[in-house]
């Protein structure tokens, strides 16, 4: 979360198959709390990435805001909310930031 606050965005790995399966649910709700990579696949099977662009620690269930690459028809206008602390889709297993220096 510190990297997200400092850099403004981070990339995380995820399970493409799980996100595709949940596409219909997310298209309407946009919030994901109940699935984790340990229940629906191995952390070794990560095969997709999304971009974390924000978070909300004041919500009833604190969450990250993630932008997917599948366009505006996914989640809510292309964004989903991933519950913080749940490792949903293995989001804590693969994290990358880009540090660009002038």
C-alpha positions in Angstrom: 0.0 0.0 0.0 2.9 2.3 0.7 4.2 1.8 -2.9 0.7 2.5 -4.2 0.5 5.7 -2.2 4.0 6.8 -3.2 4.0 5.7 -6.9 0.3 6.3 -7.6 0.0 2.8 -9.2 1.4 -0.7 -9.0 1.0 -3.8 -11.1 -0.2 -7.1 -9.6 -0.4 -10.6 -10.9 -3.7 -12.5 -10.9 -5.4 -15.6 -12.1 -6.8 -14.9 -15.6 -9.2 -17.9 -15.4 -10.7 -16.8 -12.1 -11.2 -13.2 -13.3 -12.8 -14.5 -16.5 -15.1 -16.7 -14.5 -16.2 -13.9 -12.2 -16.6 -11.4 -15.1 -20.4 -11.5 -15.0 -20.5 -11.0 -11.2 -18.0 -8.1 -11.4 -19.7 -6.5 -14.3 -22.6 -5.6 -12.1 -21.1 -5.5 -8.6 -17.5 -4.4 -9.2 -16.4 -5.6 -5.7 -14.6 -8.8 -5.0 -14.1 -10.1 -1.4 -14.9 -13.8 -1.3 -12.4 -15.5 -3.6 -8.8 -16.2 -2.9 -6.0 -17.7 -5.0 -5.6 -20.5 -2.5 -9.2 -21.6 -3.0 -9.3 -21.3 -6.7 -5.8 -22.1 -8.0 -2.1 -22.0 -7.1 0.0 -18.9 -6.7 2.3 -20.5 -9.3 -0.6 -20.2 -11.9 -0.7 -16.4 -12.0 -1.2 -15.5 -15.7 -2.8 -12.0 -15.8 -2.0 -8.6 -14.4 -4.1 -5.6 -13.3 -3.1 -2.1 -12.3 -3.8 -0.9 -8.7 -4.7 2.8 -9.0 -6.1 3.5 -5.6 -7.5 2.3 -2.3 -10.1 3.1 0.3 -9.3 2.4 4.0 -12.5 4.1 5.3 -14.9 1.7 3.6 -16.7 -1.0 5.6 -14.4 -3.5 3.8 -11.2 -1.7 2.9 -10.3 -2.3 -0.7 -7.9 -1.6 -3.6 -9.2 -0.1 -6.8 -7.8 -2.1 -9.7 -8.0 -1.3 -13.4 -8.2 -4.3 -15.7 -7.1 -4.4 -19.4 -10.4 -5.9 -20.7 -12.1 -2.6 -21.3 -15.1 -0.8 -19.8 -17.4 -3.8 -19.9 -15.5 -5.5 -17.1 -16.4 -4.6 -13.5 -17.5 -1.0 -13.2 -16.3 0.8 -16.3 -13.2 -1.4 -16.3 -12.4 -1.2 -12.6 -12.9 -3.6 -9.7 -12.5 -3.3 -6.0 -10.4 -6.0 -4.4 -10.6 -6.5 -0.6 -7.4 -5.5 1.2 -5.8 -8.3 3.2 -7.5 -11.2 1.4 -4.9 -12.0 -1.3 -7.8 -12.2 -3.8 -6.6 -13.7 -7.1 -3.1 -13.8 -5.6 -2.7 -10.0 -5.7 -0.1 -10.1 -2.9 2.0 -12.8 -4.7 3.2 -10.7 -7.6 3.7 -7.0 -7.2 5.7 -4.6 -9.4 6.3 -0.9 -9.5 8.0 1.2 -12.1 10.4 3.9 -10.8 11.2 6.5 -13.6 13.9 9.0 -12.8 14.4 12.1 -14.8 
